[in-house]
Amino acid sequence: MQSDKIPYKKQIFVCTNNQHGEKPSCGDHQGEEVFHQLRQIAKDRGLHPQIRVAQAKCLGKCSQGVNVMVYPDEVWYSGVRPKDVEALADKYIKD
């Protein structure tokens, strides 16, 4: 096993879990779309991969989705929708 410093300036985890209506999930609220939009913004701004936008298959609060966690900021967002992406990007995907 090897140990290193975290190679990213910031990590943004977006839940994309989709239970296809069998039970509540972030997929019910466009989790994939939120993820793809945030990642594309990071790429467009030339900040990917220093600021890493990653999918999380489940963050454990499915009924409150879409859920987003930001590290090292220790911030959790629930109820995120595609219309919220620009505000999140302006706050966290910057130099």
Backbone as CSV, one residue per row, in Angstrom:
resi,resn,N_x,N_y,N_z,CA_x,CA_y,CA_z,C_x,C_y,C_z
1,MET,0.847,-1.175,0.000,0.000,0.000,0.000,0.895,1.242,0.000
2,GLN,0.470,2.234,-0.752,1.215,3.481,-0.857,0.340,4.627,-0.368
3,SER,0.925,5.588,0.313,0.199,6.749,0.812,0.784,8.011,0.199
4,ASP,-0.078,8.873,-0.302,0.335,10.143,-0.901,-0.620,11.238,-0.458
5,LYS,-0.246,12.480,-0.758,-1.152,13.594,-0.555,-2.280,13.494,-1.578
6,ILE,-3.415,14.051,-1.258,-4.531,14.073,-2.200,-4.092,14.873,-3.430
7,PRO,-4.247,14.302,-4.624,-3.731,14.959,-5.830,-4.644,16.036,-6.398
8,TYR,-5.722,16.369,-5.723,-6.670,17.357,-6.239,-6.784,18.536,-5.290
9,LYS,-6.999,19.699,-5.855,-7.212,20.911,-5.073,-8.583,20.857,-4.393
10,LYS,-9.546,20.274,-5.106,-10.909,20.174,-4.604,-11.565,18.972,-5.269
11,GLN,-12.483,18.333,-4.557,-13.258,17.229,-5.108,-14.736,17.513,-4.892
12,ILE,-15.497,17.358,-5.953,-16.942,17.561,-5.899,-17.586,16.229,-6.270
13,PHE,-18.284,15.631,-5.320,-18.944,14.349,-5.553,-20.432,14.592,-5.795
14,VAL,-20.933,14.075,-6.908,-22.343,14.221,-7.268,-22.977,12.835,-7.285
15,CYS,-24.038,12.649,-6.512,-24.715,11.362,-6.504,-25.475,11.173,-7.814
16,THR,-25.222,10.036,-8.456,-25.914,9.700,-9.700,-26.686,8.390,-9.569
17,ASN,-26.886,7.927,-8.343,-27.594,6.676,-8.102,-28.989,6.747,-8.718
18,ASN,-29.375,5.703,-9.456,-30.686,5.668,-10.081,-31.351,4.330,-9.771
19,GLN,-32.410,4.382,-8.996,-33.170,3.182,-8.631,-34.358,2.963,-9.566
20,HIS,-34.445,3.768,-10.628,-35.484,3.621,-11.660,-36.889,3.557,-11.073
21,GLY,-37.139,4.400,-10.082,-38.464,4.498,-9.493,-38.795,3.453,-8.452
22,GLU,-37.931,2.476,-8.239,-38.208,1.432,-7.242,-38.163,1.994,-5.819
23,LYS,-37.296,2.970,-5.599,-37.255,3.717,-4.345,-36.606,5.058,-4.661
24,PRO,-36.741,6.051,-3.780,-36.190,7.374,-4.083,-34.689,7.322,-4.345
25,SER,-34.251,8.104,-5.313,-32.820,8.171,-5.621,-32.505,9.481,-6.324
26,CYS,-31.239,9.820,-6.348,-30.803,11.049,-7.007,-31.068,11.004,-8.509
27,GLY,-31.128,9.812,-9.060,-31.450,9.667,-10.470,-32.839,10.174,-10.808
28,ASP,-33.729,10.189,-9.829,-35.078,10.717,-10.044,-35.063,12.216,-10.307
29,HIS,-33.967,12.866,-9.948,-33.889,14.331,-10.012,-32.728,14.814,-10.875
30,GLN,-32.348,14.021,-11.864,-31.337,14.391,-12.857,-29.919,14.464,-12.291
31,GLY,-29.571,13.515,-11.433,-28.217,13.460,-10.889,-27.155,13.352,-11.972
32,GLU,-27.402,12.541,-12.987,-26.436,12.407,-14.100,-26.237,13.742,-14.800
33,GLU,-27.317,14.464,-15.027,-27.235,15.762,-15.708,-26.433,16.762,-14.883
34,VAL,-26.689,16.806,-13.579,-25.934,17.703,-12.689,-24.445,17.360,-12.759
35,PHE,-24.133,16.076,-12.660,-22.737,15.629,-12.741,-22.090,16.054,-14.065
36,HIS,-22.726,15.746,-15.177,-22.131,16.051,-16.483,-21.943,17.557,-16.682
37,GLN,-22.899,18.344,-16.240,-22.768,19.803,-16.375,-21.605,20.336,-15.545
38,LEU,-21.502,19.901,-14.286,-20.403,20.376,-13.430,-19.045,19.951,-13.984
39,ARG,-18.927,18.719,-14.426,-17.651,18.251,-14.975,-17.286,19.043,-16.241
40,GLN,-18.257,19.285,-17.097,-17.975,20.026,-18.324,-17.518,21.447,-18.019
41,ILE,-18.123,22.065,-17.037,-17.700,23.416,-16.641,-16.257,23.386,-16.151
42,ALA,-15.905,22.386,-15.336,-14.519,22.270,-14.859,-13.560,22.123,-16.040
43,LYS,-13.937,21.322,-17.027,-13.097,21.151,-18.223,-13.025,22.448,-19.029
44,ASP,-14.175,23.086,-19.236,-14.212,24.332,-20.012,-13.373,25.432,-19.373
45,ARG,-13.309,25.440,-18.053,-12.539,26.453,-17.336,-11.076,26.045,-17.166
46,GLY,-10.706,24.896,-17.721,-9.328,24.425,-17.644,-8.906,24.011,-16.247
47,LEU,-9.847,23.625,-15.417,-9.557,23.289,-14.019,-9.683,21.798,-13.712
48,HIS,-10.078,21.014,-14.697,-10.139,19.564,-14.522,-8.810,18.994,-14.985
49,PRO,-8.087,18.230,-14.229,-8.507,17.489,-13.043,-8.091,18.108,-11.707
50,GLN,-7.509,19.328,-11.676,-7.151,19.893,-10.364,-8.379,19.987,-9.466
51,ILE,-9.499,20.396,-10.068,-10.784,20.338,-9.378,-11.517,19.167,-10.005
52,ARG,-11.684,18.124,-9.239,-12.238,16.863,-9.751,-13.722,16.766,-9.436
53,VAL,-14.511,16.601,-10.477,-15.938,16.353,-10.325,-16.141,14.866,-10.588
54,ALA,-16.639,14.146,-9.590,-16.755,12.691,-9.678,-18.164,12.242,-9.337
55,GLN,-18.548,11.115,-9.920,-19.833,10.500,-9.607,-19.726,9.708,-8.304
56,ALA,-20.773,9.767,-7.539,-20.902,8.908,-6.369,-22.170,8.103,-6.599
57,LYS,-22.096,6.805,-6.442,-23.267,5.969,-6.709,-24.315,6.044,-5.606
58,CYS,-23.932,6.380,-4.401,-24.917,6.605,-3.343,-24.245,7.376,-2.211
59,LEU,-24.898,8.454,-1.796,-24.390,9.228,-0.666,-25.275,9.065,0.568
60,GLY,-26.286,8.195,0.475,-27.054,7.806,1.645,-28.248,8.673,2.019
61,LYS,-28.523,9.710,1.276,-29.675,10.570,1.576,-30.541,10.692,0.322
62,CYS,-30.890,9.547,-0.231,-31.549,9.487,-1.538,-32.833,10.296,-1.614
63,SER,-33.608,10.323,-0.552,-34.882,11.040,-0.590,-34.687,12.551,-0.654
64,GLN,-33.448,13.026,-0.442,-33.162,14.457,-0.472,-32.372,14.859,-1.720
65,GLY,-32.204,13.950,-2.662,-31.324,14.167,-3.817,-31.811,15.217,-4.783
66,VAL,-30.938,15.633,-5.609,-29.566,15.227,-5.893,-28.659,15.763,-4.785
67,ASN,-27.764,14.907,-4.286,-26.843,15.285,-3.228,-25.456,15.537,-3.806
68,VAL,-24.801,16.570,-3.275,-23.459,16.962,-3.722,-22.617,17.235,-2.484
69,MET,-21.406,16.665,-2.448,-20.444,16.934,-1.373,-19.220,17.609,-1.972
70,VAL,-18.689,18.592,-1.252,-17.513,19.319,-1.716,-16.417,19.216,-0.654
71,TYR,-15.254,18.694,-1.088,-14.088,18.582,-0.213,-12.942,19.387,-0.779
72,PRO,-12.133,20.036,0.009,-12.068,19.958,1.472,-12.988,20.943,2.184
73,ASP,-13.903,21.552,1.463,-14.775,22.575,2.037,-15.759,22.053,3.078
74,GLU,-15.954,20.731,3.129,-16.877,20.110,4.071,-18.290,20.672,3.936
75,VAL,-18.751,20.735,2.674,-20.083,21.270,2.380,-20.922,20.171,1.746
76,TRP,-22.188,20.115,2.128,-23.149,19.144,1.601,-24.351,19.913,1.065
77,TYR,-24.744,19.599,-0.151,-25.948,20.172,-0.739,-26.937,19.060,-1.035
78,SER,-28.210,19.324,-0.776,-29.289,18.411,-1.131,-30.282,19.159,-2.004
79,GLY,-31.038,18.403,-2.767,-32.051,19.024,-3.622,-31.465,19.815,-4.769
80,VAL,-30.258,19.465,-5.187,-29.602,20.175,-6.288,-30.279,19.784,-7.592
81,ARG,-30.543,20.773,-8.428,-31.157,20.568,-9.735,-30.261,21.180,-10.806
82,PRO,-30.446,20.815,-12.058,-29.621,21.397,-13.120,-29.598,22.926,-13.102
83,LYS,-30.681,23.547,-12.696,-30.717,25.023,-12.639,-29.753,25.580,-11.581
84,ASP,-29.296,24.750,-10.643,-28.385,25.189,-9.577,-26.915,25.059,-9.951
85,VAL,-26.631,24.414,-11.071,-25.254,24.089,-11.442,-24.381,25.331,-11.593
86,GLU,-24.862,26.352,-12.267,-24.043,27.561,-12.472,-23.617,28.170,-11.148
87,ALA,-24.535,28.260,-10.189,-24.202,28.834,-8.881,-23.151,27.990,-8.171
88,LEU,-23.290,26.668,-8.218,-22.279,25.800,-7.606,-20.934,25.956,-8.307
89,ALA,-20.949,25.987,-9.615,-19.706,26.126,-10.381,-19.021,27.444,-10.055
90,ASP,-19.790,28.518,-9.977,-19.186,29.824,-9.687,-18.584,29.864,-8.284
91,LYS,-19.135,29.079,-7.384,-18.625,29.059,-6.013,-17.418,28.135,-5.848
92,TYR,-17.421,26.971,-6.536,-16.405,25.950,-6.269,-15.472,25.611,-7.427
93,ILE,-15.838,25.945,-8.638,-14.989,25.606,-9.781,-14.343,26.882,-10.284
94,LYS,-13.328,27.307,-9.552,-12.613,28.537,-9.871,-11.194,28.422,-9.356
95,ASP,-10.325,29.298,-9.848,-8.925,29.296,-9.389,-8.834,29.766,-7.964
